[in-house]
Amino acid sequence: MKSKPDYKKQIKIIVSKVLNIDIKKISDKSGPNILNKWDSLNHLNIILACEEYFKVSFSNSELIEMLDIDTINEILKEKIQ
């Protein structure tokens, strides 16, 4: 069985661009509690950028859950098959 791809690198690139921070400052656990610039408005910008890049749509419940790189990655893996 083939393992699902990992999207963390691209998610980190998106977060880096949206927040205008060095990608080296972003870890798999990074989210609003770690990155000061990841506020509610930038959260929406990150989600919209992910939707556009990966050509997916997230539900409201997914949007609320997507509070770190790991979780965004896991939700994307379920959506992209």
C-alpha positions as CSV (number, residue, x, y, z in Angstrom):
1,M,0.0,0.0,0.0
2,K,1.4,3.3,-1.0
3,S,1.8,5.9,1.7
4,K,0.1,9.3,1.3
5,P,2.4,12.2,0.4
6,D,3.5,14.7,3.0
7,Y,2.5,18.3,2.4
8,K,4.4,19.9,5.3
9,K,7.1,21.6,3.2
10,Q,4.6,23.3,1.0
11,I,2.4,24.3,3.9
12,K,5.4,25.9,5.6
13,I,6.2,27.8,2.4
14,I,2.7,29.1,2.3
15,V,2.7,30.1,6.0
16,S,6.1,31.7,5.6
17,K,4.8,33.8,2.7
18,V,1.5,34.8,4.3
19,L,3.1,35.7,7.6
20,N,6.2,37.2,6.0
21,I,8.6,35.2,8.3
22,D,11.6,33.0,7.7
23,I,10.6,29.4,6.9
24,K,13.3,28.3,9.4
25,K,11.2,29.7,12.2
26,I,8.3,27.4,11.3
27,S,8.1,23.9,12.8
28,D,5.6,21.1,12.4
29,K,3.9,22.3,15.7
30,S,3.8,25.9,14.7
31,G,0.5,27.7,14.9
32,P,-1.2,30.7,16.5
33,N,0.2,29.9,20.0
34,I,3.8,29.9,18.7
35,L,3.8,32.4,15.8
36,N,2.6,35.8,16.9
37,K,1.8,36.9,13.4
38,W,-0.6,33.9,13.0
39,D,-3.8,35.8,14.1
40,S,-7.4,35.2,13.1
41,L,-7.0,37.2,9.9
42,N,-3.8,35.5,8.9
43,H,-5.3,32.1,9.8
44,L,-8.0,32.7,7.1
45,N,-5.3,33.9,4.7
46,I,-3.2,30.7,5.3
47,I,-6.3,28.5,4.8
48,L,-7.3,30.4,1.6
49,A,-3.8,30.1,0.2
50,C,-3.8,26.3,1.0
51,E,-7.1,25.9,-0.7
52,E,-5.9,27.8,-3.8
53,Y,-2.5,26.0,-4.0
54,F,-3.9,22.5,-3.3
55,K,-7.2,23.0,-5.2
56,V,-9.3,21.9,-2.3
57,S,-12.1,23.4,-0.1
58,F,-12.2,23.1,3.7
59,S,-15.3,22.9,5.8
60,N,-15.9,25.3,8.7
61,S,-15.2,22.4,11.2
62,E,-11.9,21.7,9.4
63,L,-11.0,25.4,9.4
64,I,-11.4,25.5,13.2
65,E,-9.2,22.4,13.7
66,M,-6.3,23.6,11.4
67,L,-4.3,25.3,14.1
68,D,-0.8,23.9,13.4
69,I,1.2,22.6,10.4
70,D,0.8,19.0,11.5
71,T,-3.0,19.2,11.5
72,I,-3.2,21.1,8.2
73,N,-1.1,18.4,6.7
74,E,-3.3,15.6,8.1
75,I,-6.5,17.2,6.8
76,L,-4.9,17.7,3.4
77,K,-3.8,14.1,3.2
78,E,-7.4,13.1,3.7
79,K,-8.7,15.5,1.0
80,I,-6.1,14.7,-1.6
81,Q,-6.1,11.1,-2.7
